Amino acid sequence: MDFGEKKYIRKYPNYKGIIPDGGMINCTLEIIREEGMQGLWVGYSACAARALIANLVMFAIYEPVCKKLKVRDEF
């Protein structure tokens, strides 16, 4: 529900990490009331693209770094 929190931050600029009026469930219900179910998915593609890029970079770098440092998984 990261999207819901970001929407809440935009709506209430004085937000300090605690949702005062009912919590995350109320925030989610408010988004559904105002924007419909599609409102929950607004911004998802940007977030998914960011996560994809971060994971691709991590996987591309992880193996070469492990080989260079000669680190072995011993699980």
matplotlib code that plots the C-alpha trace (Angstrom):
import matplotlib.pyplot as plt

x = [0.0, 2.9, 0.8, -1.9, 0.6, 2.0, -1.4, -2.1, 1.2, 0.2, -3.3, -2.1, 1.2, 1.6, 1.6, 4.4, 4.1, 1.0, -2.4, -4.7, -8.1, -8.6, -5.3, -4.4, -7.7, -9.6, -7.1, -7.6, -11.4, -11.2, -9.1, -11.7, -14.6, -13.0, -11.2, -12.7, -10.6, -8.4, -7.2, -5.3, -3.2, -2.3, 1.5, 2.0, 3.8, 6.4, 7.0, 7.3, 9.7, 11.8, 11.9, 12.7, 15.7, 17.0, 16.8, 18.4, 21.3, 21.7, 21.7, 24.0, 26.5, 26.2, 27.8, 30.8, 31.5, 31.2, 33.6, 36.0, 35.9, 35.8, 32.8, 31.1, 27.6, 27.8, 24.2]
y = [0.0, 2.3, 4.0, 4.9, 6.4, 8.5, 9.7, 10.6, 12.6, 14.6, 15.2, 16.2, 18.0, 18.0, 14.2, 13.0, 9.2, 8.6, 8.6, 10.3, 9.6, 5.9, 4.5, 2.8, 1.0, 4.3, 5.8, 2.9, 3.2, 6.9, 6.3, 3.7, 6.1, 9.1, 7.3, 3.8, 0.6, 1.9, 4.6, 1.9, 1.2, 4.7, 5.0, 1.2, 1.1, 3.7, 1.8, -1.5, 0.0, 1.4, -2.0, -3.8, -1.5, -1.8, -5.6, -5.8, -3.7, -5.8, -9.1, -7.8, -6.6, -9.3, -12.2, -10.4, -8.8, -12.1, -13.7, -10.8, -11.0, -14.8, -15.0, -18.4, -19.1, -21.6, -22.3]
z = [0.0, -0.7, -3.3, -0.8, 1.6, -1.2, -2.2, 1.4, 1.6, -1.5, -0.1, 3.4, 3.2, 7.0, 7.2, 9.5, 9.1, 11.2, 9.5, 12.1, 10.7, 10.6, 9.4, 6.2, 5.8, 5.9, 3.5, 1.1, 1.3, 0.7, -2.5, -3.6, -2.9, -4.7, -7.6, -7.8, -7.7, -10.5, -8.1, -6.1, -9.1, -10.2, -10.2, -10.1, -13.5, -12.4, -9.2, -11.0, -13.5, -10.7, -9.0, -12.2, -13.0, -9.4, -9.5, -12.9, -11.7, -8.6, -10.4, -13.1, -10.5, -7.8, -9.5, -10.9, -7.5, -5.7, -8.2, -7.9, -4.1, -4.2, -2.0, -1.8, -0.6, 2.2, 2.9]

ax = plt.figure().add_subplot(projection="3d")
ax.plot(x, y, z, "-o")
ax.set_aspect("equal")
plt.show()
